Amino acid sequence: MSERRRNTGMKTALASLLAACSLAFGASALQAQSAAPNKQAKLTVGWAEPIDTLNPATTGARNVGPLLANIFDTLIWLTPDFKIVPHLATKWTISEDGKTYSFTLREDVKFHDGTPFDAEAVVANIKYITDRSTQSKVSIGLLGPCKTATATAKYTVEFSCETPYAPFLGQLGVPYLGMQSPKAMAEYGKDLGLHPTGTGPFSFVSYEPNQSLILKRNEDYNWGPSVLSHKGPPDIAQVLFQIVPNPQARVSQFQSGQSQMMQQTPGVYWNAFQKMDRYTAIPVPITGLGIFAPINASRFPTDDLAVRKAIHYAIDKKGVIQLAEAGAFPPSLTPLQPSMIGYDAALESVYSYDPAKAEAVLKEGGWTKVNGFWEKGGKRLTLTVTAISTSTSYPLLAQAMQGYLQKIGMEVNVQQLASPAWLAANINGDMSLTPLQYIGVDPDALQTWFTPGQYFNWSHFSDPKLTALFKDGQQERDPAKRLTIYHEVQKILMDQAVMLPIRQNIDLVMTTKKLTGVTYTGGGFEYLGAASLAD
């Protein structure tokens, strides 16, 4: 078997994005290490969203990912520029047919509860993820067709795939595939998410729902990624993640010095704070599909292609971002983020802000204006835009989009819904569009949203050609050929207008100057194992 590394096209793409972020936001995304760290330092982080669970196998939340990245290690480490490097696995080989992956593991790793990490531990994790009773969300999807693991020696584990799966190696570096203690999995059962036990730089201390998460330094940690300059246990003794969903309260906490790091900085404060010498701005690019809105292709009136295209032309994305988020983010113009393999800059010009074009498209599609509103067949063009109420940004984006759509004569109702109702509306197709995010480290993330039968096919769109292309993209091992496949995929999505890109997905992280060494993994998961906090 020969060793093969994937995702070669990602490195150049993300390097360009990081350079752009540095120019746009005036700060490096990777902080320099402090010369004299305080080994007893306690870091407080203003965290923006509640935690659904700390079980990597069952969470579906993007904002839990960075927390997992500090508690759990993964088999490989994905750098911000998408280089795949060893982590818990020291090396690997891939069979010529692309269906078997063999990993050699480190022999000096222990879980936080003292359980040795070995091949049987990996097997236990994969069995747990794939067990139907676990009800895994993101992690089982990341495994793709590679859902069988076998311990071939004490420190060698082999994954078998039903079909070749090109995204597999890179996706092993995502925190939702972090390794959990087999002892903890057996002991805590359904309460595992309240007792997270990994091998990472920090171990679990306590969790108060909707209030705080406390982690402490793993004193035994000596197996961090070799690409990081920091070696050994973290310099920071304790991390308190204070859950502060209210943006103004989070800002006040940071300004007063009660926290030394704040995520999801509101745009207006981001614009102001990055100009102040006492703060460091860290724009963390979250790869995947960006902030976008799937458009329901199965329900009137968005089952009409003319309506879907008109929506694209009618919305001024820069205007929406300015209204909702003080213009702090670049607009998103294509299905994939600029950092992703498969990103196609040629698609940026497919839809520009052109309200006159939007009206012309509707007229060509047989729509007429009656008393200022568009109608067809005696039915008014009425859109239902849903937004999850626990988010601070999505309702604002929905309202800003509503304004632009109403300007051209579309009737638009915005519904802010609690999570269960929001999920039900999207799954059942009881909406026209909804702003949201989806993360991913491979363009295969698109198939999750636009393949029949998928949980997230909230566009309710089906195209046999598109489905076939997704299958080809999963199995194609040649990077250049994969690139061509995903360019074609995105062209279909844009031509059919079933996805409205809104803005790039970036976590606007702000820290005090005393905090250094904050970095993030590929995909955009903040990592504090190499950070230091000076007195």
N, C-alpha and C positions, 0 to 999 in steps of 0.2 A: 504494500500500500504506500502511496506517496502523500506527502504532506502538501496541502493546498490552502492558501489563505484567500479569503473572499473580500468583497466590498472595496476593491482597489479604487473604484471611481469616487468613493465617498471622501477620501482624504482631501483632494483638491477642492471639491465642492464646499466642504465645511470650512476649510481654511479661508476661502473667499468670504464666507459669511462672517467668520470671526473678525476678519479684517474690516468688513463693512460695519459690524457692530462697534468695533473699537473707534472707527471714525465717527459714527453716528452718535455714540454715547460718551465718547471722551474718556474711556477707562478700559484697562485691560481686563479680560475675563478671568485671567489666572493671576492671583496675587502673589507677590514675592513673600518669602518666608521671613518671619521676624528674627532679628539677630539674637535677642535675649528673651525667649518665651517664658511665661510664668507657668510652671508645671502644676500649680494648684489652681489655675484659672477656671472659673465657672462662666460659661457662655450662655447668654439668654438670646433666643431667637424668636422674633415675632412671626408666628406661623398663621397663614391666612385662612385655612379651612379645617373643619373638623376631620377626625380620623374615623373611617368606617371600620377598619380592623388593621392590626399589625401582622396579619398572616399574609405573606407574599403570594400564597397560592389562591387566596379567595378575595383579596381586594381588587377593586376595579378602578381605584382612584389614582389619577396622575399625581396628586399632591402627597400621596402616601409614599410614592416611589423614592424620593430623596431620604425619607426617614428609614426606609428599608435598606438603602445603600450604605447607611452608617451602622446598621445592626448585622446585616447579612453579607457574606461574600458570595461571588459567583465563580463559575469554573474558569471563565476568561474575563479579562478586563477590556472594556471598550473605551479607548481614549476619546477626548472631544473631537479629534479629527478622524475618528472611526478606524483607528489602527487596532487590530485584534492582537492582544498580548497575553502571556500566561498570567494566571492568578492562582486559584486553587488547583488548576490543572497546569502542569509544567510543560507539557507538550501534547500533541495529538496527531493522529494520522487519519486520512480519509480514503476509503476504498475507491478503486477506479470507477465503479458504477455509481459512486456518490451516495450509497445507501447505508454505509457503516462508518461510524466515527468511533475511534478508540482513543481514550484520554488516559494519560499517566498523571497521577495525583501527587500533591505534596504529601510528605510523610510526617510532618511536624505540626499539624494543625489540630486544634481541639475546639469543640463548641464551648460556649460560655458556661455550660453545666458540667464540663469536664469530659463529655463524651468524645472519643476520638473521631476525627473525620477520616473516612476511608471510602472505598468503592461501595461497600454495603450501605453507607449513609446516603450516597448519591442515588442508589437504587431505591431506597426507602422514600426519598423525596419524590422521585418520578412516579412511583406507585401511588403515593399520596395525591399528587397533582392529578393523575389520570383516573383515580377512583371516582366514580360517578357521585358518591355520597359527599365528596369534598365540595362539589359545585364550584370548581375552579373557574375563574373568569379570564383574566389576561394570560396567566402563565400557561394554561393548557394550549392556548392559541399560539404562543411563542414556540412551543415544541413542534407544531405542525404535524407531519406524519411520522415524526421521530419519537414515538411515545413508549418505546421499550428499551430499558437499560438493564445490563447484565454485568455483574462483577466477575471479570475474568481472572483477576488476581486481587490481592489485598488492596493494592493501590492502582488498579487498572480497571476502568469501567468502559463498557462498549454500548453505544446507542445504535439501535437498528431502526431504519426508516422504511416505511412501506414504499415510498417513491423518493427519488432524489429531491432534496429540499435546500436550495441555495441559501436562504436566509438563516439557516439553523445556527451556524457557528457564531455569527454576530449577535444573534438574539439570546445566546447563552449569557451574554454580559449584561442583560437587563435585570434590574433588581427584583422583578417579580419571579425570577428563577433563582433567587438567593437560596442557599442551602440552609435548611432547618435541622435542628437536632432530632434524630430519630427517637431519642428518649423523651423529649418534650412532646413530639407528635403523639406518642403512645400514651403519655401521662395526662395531657390536657384535653385531648379530643376536640370538641366543638369550641372550647375556650382557649384554643391555641393562640388566637389573635390577641389575647390579653396577657400572654406569656411568651413573647417573641424571644427565641433562643437561637442565635446564629454563631458565626465565627468572626464577625466583623470587628472593626476598631473600637466600637462602643457596645456595651451590654445594657440590657434593660434594668431600670430601677423601679419606675412606677408610671402609671397612666391614670389620669383623671379625665373621663370622657368630657369632651367639649371645653376642657380647661388646660391640661398640660401633659406633656410627656417628658420624663427625665431619663437620660442615659448617662452612664459613667464610663470612664476609660477602661478598656480591656488591657490590663497590665501585662498579659501574656502575649499580646499581639506582636508578632514578628514576621508576618507573611503578607505584608501589604504589597501592592503592585510595584514591580521593579522600576516602572517608568516614572514613579513619583520620587522626588528627591528626599522626601522625609522617610526615615526608616524607624522601625520599632513602634512602640505604643504611641498613641496621640499625645501631643503636648497638653491639650485641654483635658482637665480632670472630669468635668461634668458639663453636659449640655441640657439646658432647659428649653424645650420648645413650648412657648406660651401660645395657646391657640386664641387668636384675636381676629375673628372674622370681620369686625367693623374696621374699615380702612382708616378712618380718622383716629380711632383709638390705637391702632397699630402704629400710626405715624407719631402720635403723641408719646407713646411708650418709647419709641426710638429716639425722638428728639430730646426727651428728658433724661436719657441715659439708662433707662431701665432695661433696654435691650441693646445689644451691640450688632445685631443683624436683623434685617427685615426683608421678607420676601413679598412679592406681588405689590411693590410700591405703587401707589396710585400715580397716574401719569403726571398730574400737575405738580406733585412733590418730587417725582423723578426728575422732571425738567429743572426744578429749583435746586435740589440737593446735589446734583452732579456738578454744579458750579461752585460748591462749597469745599474748601480745602480739608475740612475735618472728616469728610465722608469719602468712601470709595464706591463707585457704581460698578456693578457686575451684571451685565446683560447675559443671561443664561439662555442660549438658543435651545428650544425644546423641539426636537425633530419630529417629523411625522407629517400630518395633513394640515397643521396650523390651526387657526381658528376659522371655522368654515360652517356652512349651513347645508345639510342635505336637503334637497327639494323633493317633495313627495310626487313621484311620477304616476301614482295610481289613483289620485283623488282630484276631483274637479276643484279648482280650475287648473292646477299645476300638472294635470295629466296632459295638458296641451303644451307642446314644445314651444309654441309662440309665446305663451305666458312665461315659461321658464327662461327663455332668452330675454324677454322684456325685463324681467327682474334683474338680470345681469347688467343690462344697459342702464337701468333706471337708478341704480345705487352708486353714489359717489363714495367710494371706500375711504378715501382720504378725509372726506367730510364726515363720514360716520365715525372714524377713529378720532377726529378732532372733537366732535360733539361728545362722544362717550368716554374718551380716555386721553383728552388733552393732546392728541396727536403724538403720543409717545411711542407708537409702534409703526413700522413700515407696513403698507398694505400687502396682502397676499393676492397674487394674480393667477396662480396655477394650482393644480391639485396637490402637488408636493412642495414642501418647504425648500428654499434654495440650498439648504445643506444636504439634501437627500440625493442618493444615487437615483438617477432617472429624472431628476429635475430638468425641465425643458424650457429654457428662456424664450424660445420662439412662441410659446403659448401665451406669453404675457400680454400680447396685443389682440387676442381674440375678442375680448370684451373690454371696451373702454366706457367711461361715463358719458353717455349720450342719450339724454331723455327723449330727444326727437326721434332717434333711432328706435327706442323702446316703443314709442307710439306707432311708428311706421310698421314695426314687426307685428304688433297687435292687429293693425288694420289689415295687413296682408294675411293674417290668420283668421280673418272673418269676424273680428270683434268691432263693435261700434260703441261710440260714447253716447250715453243717454243721461241727461241731467248731470253731466260731469263725471260719470262713472262708466267703466267699460262693461258691456254686456255681450252675450252670445247665446242665441237660442232662448232668449227670454230670461237667462240667468246672469246675475251680476258677478263680476270678477271680485270675489271676496277671499282674502288670504287670512289664514290663522297662523300667526307666528308665536311659537311657544318659547319660553325661557325658564330655566330652572331657578327657582326663587332663592336658593341658598347662595347663588353666585352674585357678586357685586357687579361684574362686568357684562354678563350676558343679557340681563334685562335692559341695560343701557344701550347695548348694541342693537337689540331688537327694536327699541323705541326710536333710535336714530334711523334704522333702516325703514321703519314704518313711515317716518316723515318723508323720505325720498320717494317711496312707492306711492304714497298718497298724492304727491305732487303731480303725478302723471295720470291720476284717476283710478288707481286701484284702491278698493276698500280693504283696510288692514286692521285686524283685531290682534292685539298682543295679549297673550295669556301667561302670567307668571304662576308657575305651578311648583308645588313641593315635589321632591324627588320621585315618590311612587307614582303620582299622577302624571308627571312629566314623562317618565319612562313608559307608562302605559299608553299615553297619547302618541308617542313616537313609534312604539312597537306596533300599535294597532292602526297606524296611518291616520290618526285624527288630527293632523296638522298639515300645514303647507310647507313650512320650513322652520328650523330651530338652530340658533347659533350654539356651537359647542367646540370641543377640541378632541383630537385623537393623536396620541403619540405613537411613534414607531421608529425603528432604526433601519428599516428596509422598505422599499416601495410595495412589497407584498401587503403592507398594511391597508392598501386601497381595496384589496379583495374582501376584506372584512366588512366593508361598507357597501359594496356594489355587486355581491354575488348572492343569488337566490338561496334562501335558507339560513343565511348568516344572521346572528342575533342583531347586529348593527346595520342591517340593510334597511335603514329608516327612510331611504329614498323609494323603497319598494320598486326598484328598477331591475329589469331583467333583460339581458342581451347575450345570446348564446356566443357570439363572437368575442365579447368581452370576457365571459367566463372561461372560454378556451385560452385566451391570451393570459389570463391570470395563472392558469395551470402551467402554461409554457414558461412563464416567468419564474414560477417556483422551482421548476426542474432544470432550467437552463443554467449551465455552469460557466459559460463563457461570458465575462463581464460586458463585452461590447454588444453581444447579442441580447443580453438582458436589458441593456440600455435601450436598444431599439424597441423591444417589446413594451417597455413601460412608457416610452414616448407615444406609442400607438394607443396604449390604454388611456393615457391622459387626453389624447386628442378625441377619443370617443366620449369621454366624460364631459369635455368642454363642448363638443358638438351637440350632445344631448342635454347639456345644461342641467344636469341632475345634482350638481355640487356648486355652491357659491363660495369661492374663497373670499375671506374677509380681511384678516390681517395675519401677520407672522406671529408665531407663538414664542414669546420670550418672557422668562421670569425676570422681572426687574428687581434684582437683589441689591440692597444697599447695606453697607457695613461702616462701622467706625474705622478710622485709620489704625487703631490699635489691633484690629483683627486682620490677620494676614494668612495666606496659604489656603484660602477657600478655593476649591476647584469643583469640577463636575465631571461626571462620566459621559460617555457618548449617549446621546438621547436627551441630555439635559437634567441630570439628577445631581443636586448639590451634595458634595462630599466634604466632611470636616475632619477626616482622619489625618490630614496633613496640615491642618490649620493651627495657628498659634494666637494667643491673646496676651498682649503685653500689659504691664501694670499701668 
